[in-house]
Amino acid sequence: GRSSEEDERSLEPHQPWQRCFEVFTDGLDPLEELRTRPGISPQDVALWEATEKGDLEGVEAALAQGGSVNVTGGSMGSMPVLHAAAALGFPTIVARLIEKGAGLEERA
């Protein structure tokens, strides 16, 4: 049989960065800066959040409801959502954002 340590490991996130992110953000709202920035819609926040999670359906829903393909976020508030999708390794989301008109010349 499997040891309890093996069972515990199987419950851990598949990506090492996910666990680090959870440890460092415990109790924090990583989207607080974005939520409180003037001119940012709830759809923009939903787009950023879905992108961070790799949730293609959520990305598509946010875009369909008016989320901006060029919204910026991240810790400094200046990273384009396209860059976030690429950095997090979500090529399908990258492709969808480009299809929807994300600026390829945007700078972080």
C-alpha positions as CSV (number, residue, x, y, z in Angstrom):
1,G,0.0,0.0,0.0
2,R,0.8,3.6,-0.2
3,S,2.1,5.5,2.9
4,S,0.3,8.5,4.2
5,E,3.1,10.6,3.1
6,E,2.6,9.4,-0.5
7,D,-1.2,10.1,-0.2
8,E,-0.4,13.6,1.1
9,R,1.9,14.4,-1.8
10,S,-0.7,13.3,-4.3
11,L,-2.9,16.1,-3.0
12,E,-0.3,18.8,-3.6
13,P,-0.7,21.1,-6.7
14,H,0.9,19.8,-9.9
15,Q,2.9,22.9,-10.4
16,P,5.6,23.8,-7.8
17,W,4.9,27.6,-8.2
18,Q,1.3,27.1,-7.2
19,R,2.3,25.9,-3.7
20,C,4.8,28.8,-3.4
21,F,2.1,31.3,-4.5
22,E,-0.4,29.9,-2.0
23,V,2.1,30.1,0.9
24,F,3.1,33.7,0.1
25,T,-0.5,35.0,-0.6
26,D,-2.3,33.2,2.2
27,G,-4.9,35.7,3.4
28,L,-4.1,38.3,0.8
29,D,-6.2,39.3,-2.2
30,P,-3.7,39.2,-5.1
31,L,-6.3,41.0,-7.2
32,E,-6.9,43.9,-4.8
33,E,-4.8,46.4,-6.8
34,L,-6.7,45.5,-9.9
35,R,-10.1,45.5,-8.2
36,T,-9.6,49.0,-6.8
37,R,-8.0,50.6,-9.9
38,P,-10.1,53.3,-11.6
39,G,-11.4,52.2,-14.9
40,I,-11.2,48.5,-14.3
41,S,-14.4,46.6,-14.8
42,P,-15.5,43.4,-13.0
43,Q,-15.1,41.7,-16.3
44,D,-11.4,42.8,-16.4
45,V,-10.9,41.3,-13.0
46,A,-12.7,38.1,-14.0
47,L,-10.4,37.9,-17.1
48,W,-7.3,38.3,-15.1
49,E,-8.4,35.8,-12.4
50,A,-9.4,33.2,-15.1
51,T,-6.1,33.7,-16.8
52,E,-4.1,33.1,-13.6
53,K,-6.1,29.9,-13.0
54,G,-5.7,28.7,-16.6
55,D,-9.5,28.7,-17.0
56,L,-10.2,29.0,-20.7
57,E,-13.9,28.9,-20.2
58,G,-13.7,31.7,-17.7
59,V,-11.4,33.7,-20.0
60,E,-13.9,33.3,-22.9
61,A,-16.9,34.3,-20.6
62,A,-15.0,37.4,-19.3
63,L,-14.2,38.5,-22.9
64,A,-17.7,37.9,-24.1
65,Q,-18.9,40.1,-21.3
66,G,-16.6,43.0,-22.2
67,G,-13.3,42.2,-20.4
68,S,-10.3,44.0,-22.0
69,V,-7.7,41.8,-23.8
70,N,-5.2,44.5,-22.9
71,V,-5.9,44.8,-19.1
72,T,-2.8,45.0,-17.0
73,G,-2.3,43.5,-13.6
74,G,0.2,41.6,-11.5
75,S,2.1,42.8,-8.5
76,M,3.1,46.1,-10.1
77,G,-0.2,46.5,-12.0
78,S,1.7,46.8,-15.3
79,M,1.8,43.3,-16.7
80,P,-0.5,42.7,-19.7
81,V,-2.8,39.7,-19.3
82,L,-1.3,38.2,-22.4
83,H,2.2,38.2,-20.7
84,A,0.7,36.6,-17.6
85,A,-0.9,33.8,-19.7
86,A,2.4,33.2,-21.4
87,A,4.5,33.3,-18.2
88,L,2.1,30.9,-16.5
89,G,2.3,28.5,-19.4
90,F,-1.2,28.6,-20.8
91,P,-0.7,28.6,-24.6
92,T,-4.4,28.1,-25.4
93,I,-5.3,31.2,-23.4
94,V,-2.4,33.1,-25.1
95,A,-3.8,32.1,-28.5
96,R,-7.4,33.1,-27.6
97,L,-6.2,36.6,-26.3
98,I,-4.3,37.2,-29.5
99,E,-7.3,36.1,-31.6
100,K,-9.4,38.6,-29.6
101,G,-6.9,41.4,-30.4
102,A,-4.5,41.5,-27.5
103,G,-1.7,43.9,-28.3
104,L,1.5,42.1,-29.1
105,E,3.5,45.3,-28.7
106,E,2.3,45.9,-25.1
107,R,5.2,46.2,-22.6
108,A,5.2,45.1,-19.0
